[in-house]
Amino acid sequence: MTDQPKSTAPVDYDGLMQANLARVFGERDAGRRIEAIRELYAEDAVLQEPDVSASGHAAISEAVAALLANLPPNFAFRAAGPAVGHHGIGRLQWRCGPLDGPVVVTGTDVALFEGGLIHSLYVFLDPTGA
């Protein structure tokens, strides 16, 4: 008997990761942000940032709120291209800075998807001054 890989529905890596960038990390309104998190993330999802780990919808929303509170109000996250992925893992490169100004920070989100939802999101910040 041979093991067959599990059949899974295709994941819209670009659609889901772009939605996460815009509707979660780009949303300063807590009500709209938690609604997006409930749509995009598994209930037991984990967010791993360099200095923060958050598990569950409420904790993820709180971690994003803290991040946004430390950014000027005119800063926004923008994708640096489409997300790509395969086998349940997606990657999206992004930029952050003033809407009408220079990029201040860049990074990459790497997400593990299960059941068409984000189960784990790892945020990597690019080194500055390199």
N, CA, C and O atoms as a printed pandas DataFrame, in Angstrom:
     atom_number atom_name residue_name chain_id  residue_number  x_coord  y_coord  z_coord
0              1         N          MET        A               1    0.838   -1.171    0.000
1              2        CA          MET        A               1    0.000    0.000    0.000
2              3         C          MET        A               1    0.890    1.243    0.000
3              4         O          MET        A               1    1.821    1.346    0.798
4              5         N          THR        A               2    0.602    2.172   -0.886
5              6        CA          THR        A               2    1.392    3.407   -0.954
6              7         C          THR        A               2    0.616    4.544   -0.314
7              8         O          THR        A               2   -0.612    4.607   -0.378
8              9         N          ASP        A               3    1.367    5.433    0.299
9             10        CA          ASP        A               3    0.740    6.615    0.895
10            11         C          ASP        A               3    0.487    7.637   -0.191
11            12         O          ASP        A               3    1.398    8.000   -0.935
12            13         N          GLN        A               4   -0.734    8.098   -0.286
13            14        CA          GLN        A               4   -1.088    9.149   -1.231
14            15         C          GLN        A               4   -1.121   10.478   -0.479
15            16         O          GLN        A               4   -1.614   10.534    0.648
16            17         N          PRO        A               5   -0.602   11.553   -1.089
17            18        CA          PRO        A               5   -0.686   12.836   -0.416
18            19         C          PRO        A               5   -2.140   13.246   -0.245
19            20         O          PRO        A               5   -2.993   12.925   -1.073
20            21         N          LYS        A               6   -2.408   13.952    0.832
21            22        CA          LYS        A               6   -3.753   14.447    1.077
22            23         C          LYS        A               6   -4.151   15.408   -0.038
23            24         O          LYS        A               6   -3.349   16.222   -0.495
24            25         N          SER        A               7   -5.379   15.297   -0.456
25            26        CA          SER        A               7   -5.899   16.217   -1.454
26            27         C          SER        A               7   -6.349   17.495   -0.741
27            28         O          SER        A               7   -7.146   17.447    0.196
28            29         N          THR        A               8   -5.840   18.610   -1.187
29            30        CA          THR        A               8   -6.242   19.874   -0.583
30            31         C          THR        A               8   -6.701   20.821   -1.672
31            32         O          THR        A               8   -6.232   20.772   -2.809
32            33         N          ALA        A               9   -7.619   21.674   -1.299
33            34        CA          ALA        A               9   -8.097   22.684   -2.242
34            35         C          ALA        A               9   -6.973   23.671   -2.501
35            36         O          ALA        A               9   -6.155   23.925   -1.617
36            37         N          PRO        A              10   -6.924   24.228   -3.703
37            38        CA          PRO        A              10   -5.880   25.208   -3.996
38            39         C          PRO        A              10   -6.012   26.430   -3.088
39            40         O          PRO        A              10   -7.115   26.849   -2.739
40            41         N          VAL        A              11   -4.870   26.984   -2.719
41            42        CA          VAL        A              11   -4.833   28.166   -1.857
42            43         C          VAL        A              11   -4.575   29.386   -2.741
43            44         O          VAL        A              11   -3.688   29.364   -3.594
44            45         N          ASP        A              12   -5.340   30.433   -2.535
45            46        CA          ASP        A              12   -5.114   31.708   -3.221
46            47         C          ASP        A              12   -4.090   32.488   -2.395
47            48         O          ASP        A              12   -4.444   33.396   -1.644
48            49         N          TYR        A              13   -2.821   32.120   -2.544
49            50        CA          TYR        A              13   -1.769   32.734   -1.738
50            51         C          TYR        A              13   -1.760   34.247   -1.884
51            52         O          TYR        A              13   -1.714   34.965   -0.885
52            53         N          ASP        A              14   -1.804   34.738   -3.112
53            54        CA          ASP        A              14   -1.740   36.178   -3.324
54            55         C          ASP        A              14   -2.963   36.866   -2.729
55            56         O          ASP        A              14   -2.823   37.868   -2.026
56            57         N          GLY        A              15   -4.138   36.355   -2.994
57            58        CA          GLY        A              15   -5.354   36.989   -2.476
58            59         C          GLY        A              15   -5.383   37.034   -0.954
59            60         O          GLY        A              15   -5.711   38.065   -0.366
60            61         N          LEU        A              16   -5.044   35.925   -0.319
61            62        CA          LEU        A              16   -5.096   35.861    1.147
62            63         C          LEU        A              16   -4.007   36.706    1.801
63            64         O          LEU        A              16   -4.262   37.396    2.788
64            65         N          MET        A              17   -2.797   36.652    1.252
65            66        CA          MET        A              17   -1.706   37.399    1.879
66            67         C          MET        A              17   -1.831   38.901    1.622
67            68         O          MET        A              17   -1.471   39.711    2.477
68            69         N          GLN        A              18   -2.340   39.272    0.448
69            70        CA          GLN        A              18   -2.587   40.696    0.186
70            71         C          GLN        A              18   -3.702   41.198    1.108
71            72         O          GLN        A              18   -3.616   42.305    1.641
72            73         N          ALA        A              19   -4.750   40.383    1.296
73            74        CA          ALA        A              19   -5.840   40.760    2.199
74            75         C          ALA        A              19   -5.323   40.909    3.622
75            76         O          ALA        A              19   -5.730   41.830    4.330
76            77         N          ASN        A              20   -4.437   40.022    4.052
77            78        CA          ASN        A              20   -3.859   40.125    5.386
78            79         C          ASN        A              20   -3.078   41.424    5.545
79            80         O          ASN        A              20   -3.200   42.105    6.564
80            81         N          LEU        A              21   -2.284   41.764    4.548
81            82        CA          LEU        A              21   -1.491   42.995    4.619
82            83         C          LEU        A              21   -2.406   44.217    4.710
83            84         O          LEU        A              21   -2.173   45.108    5.527
84            85         N          ALA        A              22   -3.439   44.258    3.879
85            86        CA          ALA        A              22   -4.324   45.423    3.829
86            87         C          ALA        A              22   -5.337   45.449    4.971
87            88         O          ALA        A              22   -5.507   46.476    5.628
88            89         N          ARG        A              23   -6.003   44.331    5.208
89            90        CA          ARG        A              23   -7.143   44.323    6.128
90            91         C          ARG        A              23   -6.768   44.050    7.583
91            92         O          ARG        A              23   -7.556   44.334    8.485
92            93         N          VAL        A              24   -5.581   43.505    7.820
93            94        CA          VAL        A              24   -5.137   43.269    9.200
94            95         C          VAL        A              24   -4.048   44.277    9.554
95            96         O          VAL        A              24   -4.226   45.082   10.468
96            97         N          PHE        A              25   -2.931   44.240    8.846
97            98        CA          PHE        A              25   -1.812   45.123    9.185
98            99         C          PHE        A              25   -2.036   46.559    8.710
99           100         O          PHE        A              25   -1.331   47.468    9.149
100          101         N          GLY        A              26   -2.990   46.773    7.834
101          102        CA          GLY        A              26   -3.288   48.121    7.372
102          103         C          GLY        A              26   -4.530   48.709    8.000
103          104         O          GLY        A              26   -4.938   49.813    7.640
104          105         N          GLU        A              27   -5.144   47.994    8.934
105          106        CA          GLU        A              27   -6.411   48.435    9.509
106          107         C          GLU        A              27   -6.218   48.946   10.934
107          108         O          GLU        A              27   -5.868   48.183   11.835
108          109         N          ARG        A              28   -6.446   50.223   11.123
109          110        CA          ARG        A              28   -6.305   50.822   12.459
110          111         C          ARG        A              28   -7.590   50.722   13.275
111          112         O          ARG        A              28   -7.552   50.901   14.492
112          113         N          ASP        A              29   -8.715   50.445   12.644
113          114        CA          ASP        A              29   -9.976   50.271   13.361
114          115         C          ASP        A              29  -10.034   48.839   13.911
115          116         O          ASP        A              29  -10.012   47.872   13.150
116          117         N          ALA        A              30  -10.107   48.717   15.241
117          118        CA          ALA        A              30  -10.039   47.403   15.887
118          119         C          ALA        A              30  -11.185   46.484   15.469
119          120         O          ALA        A              30  -10.972   45.283   15.301
120          121         N          GLY        A              31  -12.382   47.015   15.299
121          122        CA          GLY        A              31  -13.526   46.191   14.917
122          123         C          GLY        A              31  -13.375   45.594   13.534
123          124         O          GLY        A              31  -13.632   44.407   13.331
124          125         N          ARG        A              32  -12.960   46.412   12.585
125          126        CA          ARG        A              32  -12.753   45.900   11.221
126          127         C          ARG        A              32  -11.567   44.941   11.172
127          128         O          ARG        A              32  -11.591   43.959   10.431
128          129         N          ARG        A              33  -10.524   45.226   11.967
129          130        CA          ARG        A              33   -9.336   44.349   11.982
130          131         C          ARG        A              33   -9.687   42.966   12.523
131          132         O          ARG        A              33   -9.295   41.963   11.926
132          133         N          ILE        A              34  -10.423   42.886   13.649
133          134        CA          ILE        A              34  -10.743   41.572   14.216
134          135         C          ILE        A              34  -11.676   40.806   13.289
135          136         O          ILE        A              34  -11.599   39.579   13.219
136          137         N          GLU        A              35  -12.551   41.501   12.580
137          138        CA          GLU        A              35  -13.413   40.846   11.597
138          139         C          GLU        A              35  -12.572   40.209   10.488
139          140         O          GLU        A              35  -12.826   39.073   10.087
140          141         N          ALA        A              36  -11.580   40.938    9.999
141          142        CA          ALA        A              36  -10.695   40.402    8.966
142          143         C          ALA        A              36   -9.892   39.220    9.494
143          144         O          ALA        A              36   -9.715   38.225    8.791
144          145         N          ILE        A              37   -9.408   39.322   10.722
145          146        CA          ILE        A              37   -8.644   38.219   11.318
146          147         C          ILE        A              37   -9.506   36.968   11.393
147          148         O          ILE        A              37   -9.031   35.871   11.098
148          149         N          ARG        A              38  -10.763   37.120   11.783
149          150        CA          ARG        A              38  -11.661   35.965   11.864
150          151         C          ARG        A              38  -11.886   35.321   10.498
151          152         O          ARG        A              38  -12.097   34.111   10.411
152          153         N          GLU        A              39  -11.843   36.119    9.434
153          154        CA          GLU        A              39  -12.034   35.594    8.079
154          155         C          GLU        A              39  -10.767   34.949    7.515
155          156         O          GLU        A              39  -10.849   33.993    6.744
156          157         N          LEU        A              40   -9.605   35.465    7.894
157          158        CA          LEU        A              40   -8.348   35.056    7.268
158          159         C          LEU        A              40   -7.525   34.058    8.074
159          160         O          LEU        A              40   -6.717   33.326    7.502
160          161         N          TYR        A              41   -7.715   34.016    9.392
161          162        CA          TYR        A              41   -6.879   33.207   10.272
162          163         C          TYR        A              41   -7.669   32.066   10.915
163          164         O          TYR        A              41   -8.851   32.216   11.224
164          165         N          ALA        A              42   -7.005   30.929   11.111
165          166        CA          ALA        A              42   -7.570   29.840   11.900
166          167         C          ALA        A              42   -7.728   30.320   13.347
167          168         O          ALA        A              42   -7.019   31.225   13.786
168          169         N          GLU        A              43   -8.658   29.712   14.079
169          170        CA          GLU        A              43   -8.905   30.144   15.465
170          171         C          GLU        A              43   -7.663   30.046   16.338
171          172         O          GLU        A              43   -7.447   30.888   17.209
172          173         N          ASP        A              44   -6.849   29.028   16.112
173          174        CA          ASP        A              44   -5.656   28.822   16.933
174          175         C          ASP        A              44   -4.390   29.332   16.239
175          176         O          ASP        A              44   -3.285   28.870   16.525
176          177         N          ALA        A              45   -4.562   30.275   15.338
177          178        CA          ALA        A              45   -3.422   30.808   14.584
178          179         C          ALA        A              45   -2.404   31.470   15.497
179          180         O          ALA        A              45   -2.717   31.917   16.601
180          181         N          VAL        A              46   -1.162   31.517   14.995
181          182        CA          VAL        A              46   -0.064   32.125   15.727
182          183         C          VAL        A              46    0.615   33.154   14.831
183          184         O          VAL        A              46    0.873   32.902   13.654
184          185         N          LEU        A              47    0.899   34.315   15.409
185          186        CA          LEU        A              47    1.672   35.374   14.753
186          187         C          LEU        A              47    3.033   35.417   15.425
187          188         O          LEU        A              47    3.131   35.551   16.644
188          189         N          GLN        A              48    4.089   35.302   14.616
189          190        CA          GLN        A              48    5.456   35.351   15.133
190          191         C          GLN        A              48    6.162   36.545   14.501
191          192         O          GLN        A              48    6.537   36.500   13.330
192          193         N          GLU        A              49    6.342   37.610   15.274
193          194        CA          GLU        A              49    7.137   38.755   14.850
194          195         C          GLU        A              49    8.472   38.661   15.574
195          196         O          GLU        A              49    8.593   37.877   16.515
196          197         N          PRO        A              50    9.488   39.438   15.166
197          198        CA          PRO        A              50   10.789   39.315   15.814
198          199         C          PRO        A              50   10.749   39.439   17.338
199          200         O          PRO        A              50   11.488   38.738   18.029
200          201         N          ASP        A              51    9.902   40.317   17.868
201          202        CA          ASP        A              51    9.873   40.532   19.323
202          203         C          ASP        A              51    8.541   40.169   19.961
203          204         O          ASP        A              51    8.357   40.392   21.158
204          205         N          VAL        A              52    7.612   39.617   19.195
205          206        CA          VAL        A              52    6.268   39.345   19.704
206          207         C          VAL        A              52    5.784   38.010   19.167
207          208         O          VAL        A              52    5.990   37.678   17.999
208          209         N          SER        A              53    5.138   37.254   20.038
209          210        CA          SER        A              53    4.443   36.039   19.632
210          211         C          SER        A              53    3.022   36.147   20.162
211          212         O          SER        A              53    2.815   36.423   21.344
212          213         N          ALA        A              54    2.049   35.932   19.296
213          214        CA          ALA        A              54    0.650   36.049   19.692
214          215         C          ALA        A              54   -0.117   34.849   19.167
215          216         O          ALA        A              54    0.098   34.416   18.035
216          217         N          SER        A              55   -1.011   34.309   19.984
217          218        CA          SER        A              55   -1.785   33.140   19.607
218          219         C          SER        A              55   -3.272   33.433   19.776
219          220         O          SER        A              55   -3.703   33.894   20.833
220          221         N          GLY        A              56   -4.047   33.167   18.740
221          222        CA          GLY        A              56   -5.482   33.397   18.789
222          223         C          GLY        A              56   -5.851   34.759   18.212
223          224         O          GLY        A              56   -5.027   35.671   18.140
224          225         N          HIS        A              57   -7.101   34.868   17.809
225          226        CA          HIS        A              57   -7.564   36.080   17.127
226          227         C          HIS        A              57   -7.358   37.350   17.942
227          228         O          HIS        A              57   -6.797   38.321   17.435
228          229         N          ALA        A              58   -7.802   37.360   19.192
229          230        CA          ALA        A              58   -7.709   38.580   20.011
230          231         C          ALA        A              58   -6.258   38.993   20.217
231          232         O          ALA        A              58   -5.929   40.174   20.110
232          233         N          ALA        A              59   -5.389   38.032   20.509
233          234        CA          ALA        A              59   -3.978   38.353   20.755
234          235         C          ALA        A              59   -3.297   38.859   19.481
235          236         O          ALA        A              59   -2.455   39.755   19.543
236          237         N          ILE        A              60   -3.656   38.291   18.331
237          238        CA          ILE        A              60   -3.091   38.762   17.069
238          239         C          ILE        A              60   -3.530   40.194   16.816
239          240         O          ILE        A              60   -2.719   41.031   16.421
240          241         N          SER        A              61   -4.807   40.483   17.040
241          242        CA          SER        A              61   -5.307   41.843   16.845
242          243         C          SER        A              61   -4.599   42.822   17.775
243          244         O          SER        A              61   -4.244   43.926   17.362
244          245         N          GLU        A              62   -4.393   42.425   19.022
245          246        CA          GLU        A              62   -3.694   43.289   19.987
246          247         C          GLU        A              62   -2.245   43.529   19.558
247          248         O          GLU        A              62   -1.744   44.645   19.693
248          249         N          ALA        A              63   -1.571   42.511   19.050
249          250        CA          ALA        A              63   -0.184   42.664   18.606
250          251         C          ALA        A              63   -0.109   43.629   17.425
251          252         O          ALA        A              63    0.792   44.465   17.360
252          253         N          VAL        A              64   -1.054   43.515   16.493
253          254        CA          VAL        A              64   -1.075   44.422   15.348
254          255         C          VAL        A              64   -1.407   45.835   15.799
255          256         O          VAL        A              64   -0.827   46.796   15.294
256          257         N          ALA        A              65   -2.337   45.976   16.745
257          258        CA          ALA        A              65   -2.684   47.305   17.274
258          259         C          ALA        A              65   -1.458   47.964   17.894
259          260         O          ALA        A              65   -1.227   49.157   17.693
260          261         N          ALA        A              66   -0.672   47.200   18.644
261          262        CA          ALA        A              66    0.540   47.747   19.270
262          263         C          ALA        A              66    1.547   48.174   18.210
263          264         O          ALA        A              66    2.184   49.220   18.341
264          265         N          LEU        A              67    1.693   47.369   17.163
265          266        CA          LEU        A              67    2.594   47.720   16.065
266          267         C          LEU        A              67    2.145   49.021   15.410
267          268         O          LEU        A              67    2.948   49.934   15.221
268          269         N          LEU        A              68    0.870   49.105   15.064
269          270        CA          LEU        A              68    0.355   50.296   14.389
270          271         C          LEU        A              68    0.425   51.533   15.282
271          272         O          LEU        A              68    0.617   52.643   14.785
272          273         N          ALA        A              69    0.274   51.355   16.579
273          274        CA          ALA        A              69    0.356   52.485   17.506
274          275         C          ALA        A              69    1.753   53.092   17.520
275          276         O          ALA        A              69    1.916   54.264   17.863
276          277         N          ASN        A              70    2.759   52.311   17.152
277          278        CA          ASN        A              70    4.141   52.792   17.115
278          279         C          ASN        A              70    4.547   53.356   15.756
279          280         O          ASN        A              70    5.684   53.793   15.576
280          281         N          LEU        A              71    3.622   53.345   14.807
281          282        CA          LEU        A              71    3.899   53.906   13.478
282          283         C          LEU        A              71    3.159   55.226   13.323
283          284         O          LEU        A              71    2.053   55.380   13.841
284          285         N          PRO        A              72    3.755   56.178   12.619
285          286        CA          PRO        A              72    3.027   57.410   12.340
286          287         C          PRO        A              72    1.729   57.106   11.587
287          288         O          PRO        A              72    1.667   56.127   10.843
288          289         N          PRO        A              73    0.693   57.931   11.771
289          290        CA          PRO        A              73   -0.600   57.643   11.147
290          291         C          PRO        A              73   -0.589   57.632    9.625
291          292         O          PRO        A              73   -1.482   57.045    9.016
292          293         N          ASN        A              74    0.397   58.265    8.994
293          294        CA          ASN        A              74    0.445   58.274    7.530
294          295         C          ASN        A              74    1.261   57.114    6.953
295          296         O          ASN        A              74    1.434   57.039    5.737
296          297         N          PHE        A              75    1.761   56.216    7.792
297          298        CA          PHE        A              75    2.503   55.055    7.315
298          299         C          PHE        A              75    1.533   53.969    6.860
299          300         O          PHE        A              75    0.459   53.797    7.437
300          301         N          ALA        A              76    1.926   53.243    5.824
301          302        CA          ALA        A              76    1.112   52.144    5.314
302          303         C          ALA        A              76    2.008   51.014    4.832
303          304         O          ALA        A              76    3.143   51.235    4.409
304          305         N          PHE        A              77    1.478   49.810    4.905
305          306        CA          PHE        A              77    2.153   48.632    4.363
306          307         C          PHE        A              77    1.688   48.444    2.928
307          308         O          PHE        A              77    0.497   48.549    2.633
308          309         N          ARG        A              78    2.636   48.164    2.036
309          310        CA          ARG        A              78    2.327   47.929    0.628
310          311         C          ARG        A              78    3.096   46.693    0.168
311          312         O          ARG        A              78    4.256   46.499    0.532
312          313         N          ALA        A              79    2.449   45.880   -0.618
313          314        CA          ALA        A              79    3.124   44.701   -1.163
314          315         C          ALA        A              79    4.184   45.133   -2.158
315          316         O          ALA        A              79    3.999   46.099   -2.898
316          317         N          ALA        A              80    5.295   44.415   -2.172
317          318        CA          ALA        A              80    6.378   44.682   -3.117
318          319         C          ALA        A              80    6.243   43.803   -4.358
319          320         O          ALA        A              80    7.162   43.733   -5.174
320          321         N          GLY        A              81    5.122   43.145   -4.499
321          322        CA          GLY        A              81    4.841   42.255   -5.619
322          323         C          GLY        A              81    3.802   41.253   -5.188
323          324         O          GLY        A              81    3.285   41.340   -4.073
324          325         N          PRO        A              82    3.484   40.310   -6.040
325          326        CA          PRO        A              82    2.485   39.308   -5.664
326          327         C          PRO        A              82    3.060   38.295   -4.682
327          328         O          PRO        A              82    4.266   38.049   -4.651
328          329         N          ALA        A              83    2.174   37.715   -3.882
329          330        CA          ALA        A              83    2.573   36.616   -3.010
330          331         C          ALA        A              83    2.718   35.362   -3.863
331          332         O          ALA        A              83    2.016   35.189   -4.859
332          333         N          VAL        A              84    3.622   34.508   -3.466
333          334        CA          VAL        A              84    3.811   33.220   -4.119
334          335         C          VAL        A              84    3.760   32.126   -3.058
335          336         O          VAL        A              84    4.025   32.368   -1.881
336          337         N          GLY        A              85    3.420   30.934   -3.492
337          338        CA          GLY        A              85    3.379   29.850   -2.529
338          339         C          GLY        A              85    3.163   28.509   -3.185
339          340         O          GLY        A              85    2.826   28.413   -4.365
340          341         N          HIS        A              86    3.365   27.484   -2.397
341          342        CA          HIS        A              86    3.072   26.114   -2.804
342          343         C          HIS        A              86    3.076   25.239   -1.571
343          344         O          HIS        A              86    3.697   25.577   -0.563
344          345         N          HIS        A              87    2.392   24.124   -1.646
345          346        CA          HIS        A              87    2.346   23.131   -0.569
346          347         C          HIS        A              87    1.944   23.734    0.785
347          348         O          HIS        A              87    2.430   23.303    1.831
348          349         N          GLY        A              88    1.056   24.733    0.755
349          350        CA          GLY        A              88    0.542   25.292    2.000
350          351         C          GLY        A              88    1.406   26.361    2.636
351          352         O          GLY        A              88    1.110   26.800    3.747
352          353         N          ILE        A              89    2.470   26.798    1.965
353          354        CA          ILE        A              89    3.345   27.854    2.484
354          355         C          ILE        A              89    3.351   29.001    1.483
355          356         O          ILE        A              89    3.570   28.787    0.291
356          357         N          GLY        A              90    3.109   30.226    1.968
357          358        CA          GLY        A              90    3.118   31.404    1.098
358          359         C          GLY        A              90    4.099   32.442    1.595
359          360         O          GLY        A              90    4.441   32.491    2.776
360          361         N          ARG        A              91    4.553   33.288    0.645
361          362        CA          ARG        A              91    5.508   34.360    0.970
362          363         C          ARG        A              91    5.060   35.640    0.280
363          364         O          ARG        A              91    4.681   35.633   -0.892
364          365         N          LEU        A              92    5.110   36.748    1.036
365          366        CA          LEU        A              92    4.797   38.062    0.486
366          367         C          LEU        A              92    5.836   39.060    0.981
367          368         O          LEU        A              92    6.036   39.214    2.186
368          369         N          GLN        A              93    6.493   39.735    0.049
369          370        CA          GLN        A              93    7.431   40.797    0.413
370          371         C          GLN        A              93    6.655   42.107    0.477
371          372         O          GLN        A              93    5.760   42.347   -0.334
372          373         N          TRP        A              94    7.004   42.954    1.447
373          374        CA          TRP        A              94    6.277   44.195    1.650
374          375         C          TRP        A              94    7.211   45.341    1.988
375          376         O          TRP        A              94    8.389   45.152    2.294
376          377         N          ARG        A              95    6.642   46.537    1.923
377          378        CA          ARG        A              95    7.337   47.781    2.261
378          379         C          ARG        A              95    6.435   48.583    3.176
379          380         O          ARG        A              95    5.214   48.433    3.147
380          381         N          CYS        A              96    7.040   49.433    3.988
381          382        CA          CYS        A              96    6.262   50.296    4.868
382          383         C          CYS        A              96    6.912   51.669    4.932
383          384         O          CYS        A              96    8.135   51.796    4.983
384          385         N          GLY        A              97    6.080   52.675    4.928
385          386        CA          GLY        A              97    6.542   54.053    5.023
386          387         C          GLY        A              97    5.383   54.984    4.765
387          388         O          GLY        A              97    4.246   54.537    4.607
388          389         N          PRO        A              98    5.658   56.286    4.719
389          390        CA          PRO        A              98    4.586   57.246    4.438
390          391         C          PRO        A              98    4.016   57.016    3.044
391          392         O          PRO        A              98    4.734   56.648    2.115
392          393         N          LEU        A              99    2.713   57.239    2.919
393          394        CA          LEU        A              99    2.057   57.026    1.626
394          395         C          LEU        A              99    2.694   57.839    0.520
395          396         O          LEU        A              99    2.779   57.383   -0.620
396          397         N          ASP        A             100    3.142   59.045    0.846
397          398        CA          ASP        A             100    3.715   59.925   -0.174
398          399         C          ASP        A             100    5.210   60.135    0.028
399          400         O          ASP        A             100    5.769   61.140   -0.410
400          401         N          GLY        A             101    5.854   59.176    0.697
401          402        CA          GLY        A             101    7.273   59.352    0.992
402          403         C          GLY        A             101    8.074   58.086    0.767
403          404         O          GLY        A             101    7.582   57.119    0.185
404          405         N          PRO        A             102    9.311   58.100    1.234
405          406        CA          PRO        A             102   10.213   56.965    1.000
406          407         C          PRO        A             102    9.860   55.750    1.863
407          408         O          PRO        A             102    9.224   55.873    2.910
408          409         N          VAL        A             103   10.281   54.598    1.402
409          410        CA          VAL        A             103   10.122   53.361    2.161
410          411         C          VAL        A             103   11.052   53.428    3.368
411          412         O          VAL        A             103   12.224   53.783    3.237
412          413         N          VAL        A             104   10.528   53.088    4.537
413          414        CA          VAL        A             104   11.296   53.147    5.773
414          415         C          VAL        A             104   11.759   51.752    6.217
415          416         O          VAL        A             104   12.860   51.592    6.743
416          417         N          VAL        A             105   10.918   50.765    6.000
417          418        CA          VAL        A             105   11.260   49.392    6.392
418          419         C          VAL        A             105   10.683   48.431    5.348
419          420         O          VAL        A             105    9.630   48.680    4.761
420          421         N          THR        A             106   11.404   47.331    5.138
421          422        CA          THR        A             106   10.934   46.282    4.243
422          423         C          THR        A             106   10.988   44.946    4.976
423          424         O          THR        A             106   11.706   44.789    5.963
424          425         N          GLY        A             107   10.232   44.009    4.484
425          426        CA          GLY        A             107   10.234   42.702    5.117
426          427         C          GLY        A             107    9.497   41.679    4.287
427          428         O          GLY        A             107    9.088   41.937    3.155
428          429         N          THR        A             108    9.339   40.514    4.877
429          430        CA          THR        A             108    8.680   39.395    4.220
430          431         C          THR        A             108    7.797   38.683    5.227
431          432         O          THR        A             108    8.212   38.413    6.354
432          433         N          ASP        A             109    6.577   38.383    4.812
433          434        CA          ASP        A             109    5.688   37.539    5.598
434          435         C          ASP        A             109    5.729   36.139    5.002
435          436         O          ASP        A             109    5.654   35.968    3.786
436          437         N          VAL        A             110    5.848   35.150    5.863
437          438        CA          VAL        A             110    5.784   33.752    5.451
438          439         C          VAL        A             110    4.635   33.130    6.233
439          440         O          VAL        A             110    4.616   33.163    7.463
440          441         N          ALA        A             111    3.674   32.559    5.502
441          442        CA          ALA        A             111    2.480   32.016    6.146
442          443         C          ALA        A             111    2.334   30.528    5.866
443          444         O          ALA        A             111    2.603   30.054    4.763
444          445         N          LEU        A             112    1.903   29.811    6.885
445          446        CA          LEU        A             112    1.519   28.413    6.766
446          447         C          LEU        A             112   -0.002   28.384    6.727
447          448         O          LEU        A             112   -0.667   28.891    7.630
448          449         N          PHE        A             113   -0.546   27.784    5.667
449          450        CA          PHE        A             113   -1.993   27.719    5.493
450          451         C          PHE        A             113   -2.499   26.318    5.787
451          452         O          PHE        A             113   -1.889   25.324    5.393
452          453         N          GLU        A             114   -3.623   26.258    6.485
453          454        CA          GLU        A             114   -4.321   24.996    6.712
454          455         C          GLU        A             114   -5.803   25.263    6.519
455          456         O          GLU        A             114   -6.351   26.196    7.107
456          457         N          GLY        A             115   -6.451   24.456    5.705
457          458        CA          GLY        A             115   -7.877   24.628    5.465
458          459         C          GLY        A             115   -8.216   25.957    4.824
459          460         O          GLY        A             115   -9.308   26.484    5.037
460          461         N          GLY        A             116   -7.295   26.512    4.035
461          462        CA          GLY        A             116   -7.533   27.776    3.358
462          463         C          GLY        A             116   -7.410   28.997    4.243
463          464         O          GLY        A             116   -7.757   30.101    3.824
464          465         N          LEU        A             117   -6.916   28.818    5.477
465          466        CA          LEU        A             117   -6.739   29.924    6.416
466          467         C          LEU        A             117   -5.286   29.996    6.867
467          468         O          LEU        A             117   -4.553   29.010    6.799
468          469         N          ILE        A             118   -4.881   31.171    7.326
469          470        CA          ILE        A             118   -3.532   31.330    7.880
470          471         C          ILE        A             118   -3.497   30.642    9.230
471          472         O          ILE        A             118   -4.282   30.961   10.123
472          473         N          HIS        A             119   -2.586   29.700    9.369
473          474        CA          HIS        A             119   -2.419   29.008   10.645
474          475         C          HIS        A             119   -1.235   29.579   11.417
475          476         O          HIS        A             119   -1.282   29.677   12.644
476          477         N          SER        A             120   -0.184   29.954   10.714
477          478        CA          SER        A             120    0.985   30.583   11.328
478          479         C          SER        A             120    1.484   31.660   10.381
479          480         O          SER        A             120    1.557   31.445    9.171
480          481         N          LEU        A             121    1.824   32.811   10.925
481          482        CA          LEU        A             121    2.394   33.893   10.131
482          483         C          LEU        A             121    3.699   34.319   10.789
483          484         O          LEU        A             121    3.728   34.691   11.962
484          485         N          TYR        A             122    4.773   34.258   10.015
485          486        CA          TYR        A             122    6.096   34.658   10.473
486          487         C          TYR        A             122    6.473   35.952    9.746
487          488         O          TYR        A             122    6.472   36.004    8.516
488          489         N          VAL        A             123    6.792   36.981   10.510
489          490        CA          VAL        A             123    7.149   38.288    9.949
490          491         C          VAL        A             123    8.657   38.463   10.063
491          492         O          VAL        A             123    9.216   38.402   11.158
492          493         N          PHE        A             124    9.309   38.681    8.926
493          494        CA          PHE        A             124   10.746   38.901    8.882
494          495         C          PHE        A             124   11.015   40.340    8.454
495          496         O          PHE        A             124   10.498   40.789    7.431
496          497         N          LEU        A             125   11.805   41.052    9.213
497          498        CA          LEU        A             125   12.208   42.417    8.865
498          499         C          LEU        A             125   13.570   42.355    8.199
499          500         O          LEU        A             125   14.465   41.646    8.660
500          501         N          ASP        A             126   13.725   43.105    7.103
501          502        CA          ASP        A             126   15.015   43.151    6.433
502          503         C          ASP        A             126   15.974   44.013    7.252
503          504         O          ASP        A             126   15.556   44.998    7.861
504          505         N          PRO        A             127   17.260   43.648    7.270
505          506        CA          PRO        A             127   18.237   44.470    7.974
506          507         C          PRO        A             127   18.303   45.861    7.358
507          508         O          PRO        A             127   18.159   46.022    6.146
508          509         N          THR        A             128   18.520   46.852    8.193
509          510        CA          THR        A             128   18.663   48.223    7.694
510          511         C          THR        A             128   20.150   48.579    7.580
511          512         O          THR        A             128   20.977   48.076    8.340
512          513         N          GLY        A             129   20.467   49.429    6.648
513          514        CA          GLY        A             129   21.837   49.891    6.487
514          515         C          GLY        A             129   22.776   48.858    5.928
515          516         O          GLY        A             129   23.993   49.024    6.000
516          517         N          ALA        A             130   22.226   47.775    5.362
517          518        CA          ALA        A             130   23.101   46.726    4.832
518          519         C          ALA        A             130   23.559   47.057    3.435
519          520         O          ALA        A             130   24.303   46.285    2.830
